[in-house]
Amino acid sequence: MATIVVGYDGTDGARAALREAIALAEALGDGVVAVFAYTVGRLGGEVSDYAEALHEHAQTVLEEARSIGGEGLEAVELEESPAQALIAVADERDARMIVVGSYGERPLKSALVGATPNKLLHLAERPVLVVRAPD
């Protein structure tokens, strides 16, 4: 069985991406892996508290993904930049594709802020499906 990897952070764009990934997986007979990734800034004094808060948030968000995707959905939490984490999981599982949500940012703004979809389109060596959040 092939796998579809989807970035999931609990936003409207991520929900749209997860729903699309689930529909594609059902049509293709694939599994779905939802990935929540984050980086912890190492500057500052309360790094461990911040890291724990991010971990707790990740668990809450991934539980939401499981409630949408059902028992067959696998959830992965990684402390890594989102684009790199999605690529790593997709490569590890030889995924059919990576699916991510987007808010329909203009290309210049997306490039300036380093949006995950933009990075994936340039770095991933497998298909990337960008699903626009509903208006």
C-alpha atoms as one frame of an Amber mdcrd trajectory, in Angstrom:
protein
   0.000   0.000   0.000   1.306   3.437  -0.900   1.164   6.417   1.436   0.075
  10.027   1.151   1.810  12.405   3.557  -0.137  15.489   4.619   1.015  18.469
   6.641  -1.436  19.166   9.431  -1.397  22.099  11.847  -5.099  22.467  12.607
  -5.708  25.496  10.379  -8.471  25.740   7.769  -5.940  25.122   5.001  -4.620
  22.042   6.792  -8.143  20.682   7.271  -8.840  21.131   3.556  -5.551  19.377
   2.731  -6.326  16.503   5.109  -9.779  15.989   3.642  -8.337  15.967   0.118
  -5.588  13.539   1.144  -8.159  11.215   2.715 -10.353  11.315  -0.416  -7.360
  10.586  -2.653  -6.156   7.798  -0.359  -9.583   6.143  -0.406  -9.724   6.324
  -4.208  -6.191   4.949  -4.581  -6.199   2.449  -1.725  -3.415   4.364   0.062
  -2.725   5.128   3.700  -2.495   8.653   5.109   0.178  10.001   7.443  -0.541
  13.390   9.053   2.593  15.259  10.094   2.809  18.121  12.600   6.279  19.669
  12.628   7.742  22.586  14.528  11.050  24.113  15.490  11.984  25.254  18.959
  14.062  28.412  19.075  17.090  27.719  21.213  17.544  31.327  22.297  15.980
  32.462  25.537  15.655  31.086  29.009  12.468  29.040  29.040  13.210  26.708
  26.132  12.030  23.551  27.884   8.670  25.141  28.813   8.213  26.353  25.247
   9.143  22.952  23.836   6.673  21.237  26.180   3.901  23.668  25.168   4.597
  22.960  21.487   4.544  19.210  22.134   1.191  19.483  23.944  -0.207  21.595
  21.103   1.044  19.046  18.572  -0.718  16.244  20.422  -3.991  18.208  20.473
  -3.743  19.039  16.759  -2.867  15.464  15.795  -5.775  14.139  17.855  -8.026
  16.426  15.809  -6.491  14.964  12.628  -7.227  11.447  13.922 -10.841  12.417
  14.597 -11.169  13.590  10.988  -9.223  10.725   9.421 -10.395   7.845  11.558
  -8.468   4.907  12.950  -6.497   4.287   9.771  -4.791   7.672   9.902  -1.247
   7.651  11.258  -0.030  10.789  13.036   3.601  11.883  13.368   5.095  14.725
  15.397   8.572  15.979  14.516  10.764  18.736  15.858  12.041  19.951  12.518
  11.104  22.641  10.012   7.753  21.718   8.454   9.004  21.416   4.862  12.000
  19.298   5.842   9.865  17.116   8.111   7.307  16.460   5.377  10.049  15.600
   2.891  11.756  13.296   5.410   8.552  11.398   6.234   7.618  11.165   2.554
  11.081   9.855   1.665  11.094   7.396   4.578   7.763   5.950   3.471   8.302
   6.354  -0.268   5.069   8.353  -0.325   3.029   8.795  -3.480   2.753  12.541
  -2.765   2.828  15.287  -0.167  -0.351  17.297   0.440  -0.392  20.691   2.165
  -2.858  23.505   2.632  -2.506  27.077   1.462  -4.244  30.347   2.160  -3.824
  31.620  -1.391  -0.953  33.974  -0.560   0.442  36.038  -3.364   3.699  34.571
  -4.772   5.918  37.422  -3.521   4.569  37.277   0.028   4.855  33.494   0.028
   8.489  33.679  -1.083   9.349  36.373   1.446   7.890  34.594   4.461   9.110
  31.153   3.345   5.759  29.383   3.243   5.886  25.610   3.530   4.065  24.996
   0.211   6.560  27.203  -1.608   9.526  25.406  -0.036   8.050  21.992  -0.831
   7.506  22.889  -4.474  11.214  23.708  -4.736  12.716  20.998  -2.528  10.558
  17.882  -2.736  11.489  15.196  -5.238   7.961  13.786  -5.378   4.608  15.315
  -6.321   3.242  18.055  -4.070  -0.456  18.882  -4.007  -1.319  22.309  -2.582
  -4.949  22.572  -1.474  -6.384  26.041  -1.065  -8.280  26.809   2.140 -11.977
  27.488   1.626 -12.922  31.163   1.467
